[in-house]
Amino acid sequence: MDLMMIIVKVSLLMIASGAVYHKLEVMSITEPFLALILGIFVGPDVLDIIKSASPHKEFEVLKTACEFTIAIALMATALRLPKHIFRKNYVTLSNLVIFGMIFMCLLSAGVFYIILPGLTFFECLLIGAIITPTDPVIASTLTTGRTAKKYLPKFIRDSLSFEAGINDGLVFPLVFLGLLLAGSAGFDLEEWVTRIFLYENILCAILAYGVGYSSGFVMKKAHKAGWMSQKTLLSFSLAVTLLLLAGFDLLKMNGIIAVFAGGFAFAKEVTKKDDLKEEKIQEAMERMTTIPVFFILGLMLPWHEWYELGWKTAAIIIGILFLRRIPALLILMPVMPKFKNAIYSILIMGWFGPIGVATLYYAILMEEQAHFKEVWVIPSLIVVASTIVHGLTSVPLEKLYHARRTRANEFFKS
């Protein structure tokens, strides 16, 4: 895996896609999709321009790329959200995130258990937990831009962004609980409660919120006093992002939930003017980190293992895309006040729950600890399918939803 060759290919793709970015939006083609296709073609399975490395090295490279991409995406997501979105809609968003995550995990496990009889239910539960998070990286390609703003109500976009941002970190203890139940963990239930759940996640979120709030307070005061320059906005926000990711990782805490919790607090403290400027900067950085992840993924897809699955490959993709999320949100519809009786809005939210970089990160994390190959083979298959299907259907379904919900008078009050 030649790093310089990867940089060259990724740079050329970013130049090409950047030159026709708005045209790609209209054509419903996302940059993650293009990066994935390019990675496949120049990789060892097609043109063999970029040679494969050892599996351990490839996983390490992809895992590191995923961590930085998720961090940038989470900060960008936090900066996009309205300051008081959770306080104003806490019932809807709490049920969407917490029970939505649980139902998606259980429904996915059920699909795997039916299609893959060679796995135990708890092994299926582990894979279900891995693919549970709604990916903020792919979600941002569906909820930002002129087309999304034209056809999707702001509350739909904000709800999807909030869910995608927070459940990336919240799924961490769920994944490790699945590892424990599958019999592959090096810890017991008591350690899971005290170390993984309470220390690595709950305490982490609380401390990260404090760090983010303090950083935002410093930025606001410094900007108001005239001590800051526009040139420092990028370095300041990136420094906060990396401080949260790396700092809490050094404390053996969940860096992913730290970035979102800290970023959410940071965004609440900066002024509206700064918030808008930071959003544009962060989205540019998000684009720069997203494309390499999907390009690298295209280089290391497990084609042989997918071929061995035979008909199960198609069954898994169809089962997960249609049964993982849509039924979960339909079940939760009565307890989400904002979406009560809004069937078209629930269906569009149910469909646009993309699976991407966060799933890759957890799949790699579990690949090292679980004792069966499916923890990488199945999630990587679903990420590829989600990247392609959700990307290609975004514009047509957004237009269809806009027409139907207007006819059905489904409007959201702020």
KAWO-V649169 format. One line per field, one symbol per residue. ss: DSSP state (2 for helix, 1 for strand, 0 for the rest). A space follows every 10 residues. Layout:
ss: ???
//
This chain:
ss: 0022222222 2222222220 2222220000 2222222222 2200000000 0000222222 2222222222 2222222222 0000222202 2222222222 2222222222 2222200000 2222222222 0000022222 2220022222 2002222222 2222222222 2222222222 2000000022 2222222222 2222222222 2222222222 2222000000 0222222222 2222222222 0000222222 2222222220 0222222222 2222222222 2222222220 0022222220 2222222222 2220022222 2222202220 0022222222 2000002222 2222222000 0002222222 2222222222 2222222222 2222222000 0000
//
